[in-house]
Amino acid sequence: MPAVLTVRLTKEEQGILAKRSKRAGMKKATFVRKLIRDEEIVTGADALAWGERHWGDSALRITPRR
């Protein structure tokens, strides 16, 4: 089962996201998915490195889908 990633943004960050996604000609959710997918994760070591960089990031919360 894939996980659900929840990102908490401040009002300022929401504005930045809206501007960047509009410039890219995409909806905000599509733009965020593109940003996530841009960082290629091929091996378990890649996933571990990504997790270590974002460990403790209070803006990210990953929950399993049911």
matplotlib code that plots the C-alpha trace (Angstrom):
import matplotlib.pyplot as plt

x = [0.0, 1.3, 1.7, 0.0, 2.3, 0.9, 2.8, 1.9, 2.7, 2.6, 0.6, 3.8, 4.8, 1.3, 1.7, 5.1, 3.7, 0.8, 3.1, 5.5, 2.8, 1.0, 4.3, 4.8, 1.2, 0.1, -2.2, -0.6, -1.0, 0.4, 3.4, 4.1, 4.0, 6.4, 8.8, 8.7, 9.3, 12.1, 14.4, 15.0, 15.0, 16.2, 17.9, 17.2, 20.2, 18.7, 15.5, 17.5, 19.4, 16.2, 14.6, 17.7, 17.6, 13.9, 13.9, 12.2, 10.8, 7.6, 6.1, 6.1, 3.9, 3.7, 0.8, 0.0, -3.2, -5.8]
y = [0.0, 3.5, 6.0, 9.4, 12.3, 15.4, 18.6, 21.4, 24.9, 28.4, 31.1, 32.4, 29.0, 28.5, 31.7, 30.7, 27.3, 29.0, 31.4, 28.6, 26.2, 29.0, 29.8, 26.1, 26.0, 23.3, 22.8, 23.0, 19.2, 18.3, 20.7, 19.1, 15.6, 16.7, 18.1, 14.9, 12.7, 14.9, 13.4, 9.9, 7.1, 3.9, 1.9, 1.4, 3.6, 6.4, 6.1, 6.1, 9.2, 11.0, 10.0, 11.1, 14.6, 15.0, 13.2, 15.3, 17.8, 18.9, 20.0, 16.4, 13.6, 10.2, 7.9, 4.6, 4.2, 1.8]
z = [0.0, -0.8, 2.0, 2.2, 2.7, 4.5, 4.2, 6.6, 5.2, 6.8, 5.0, 3.5, 2.2, 0.8, -1.1, -2.5, -3.5, -5.3, -7.2, -8.2, -9.3, -11.3, -13.0, -13.9, -15.3, -12.8, -10.0, -6.5, -5.8, -9.2, -8.7, -5.3, -6.7, -9.4, -6.8, -4.8, -7.9, -9.2, -6.6, -7.9, -5.4, -6.9, -4.1, -0.4, 0.3, -1.7, 0.3, 3.6, 2.6, 1.7, 5.0, 7.0, 5.3, 6.3, 9.7, 12.3, 9.7, 11.4, 8.1, 6.9, 8.1, 6.4, 7.2, 5.7, 3.5, 4.7]

ax = plt.figure().add_subplot(projection="3d")
ax.plot(x, y, z, "-o")
ax.set_aspect("equal")
plt.show()
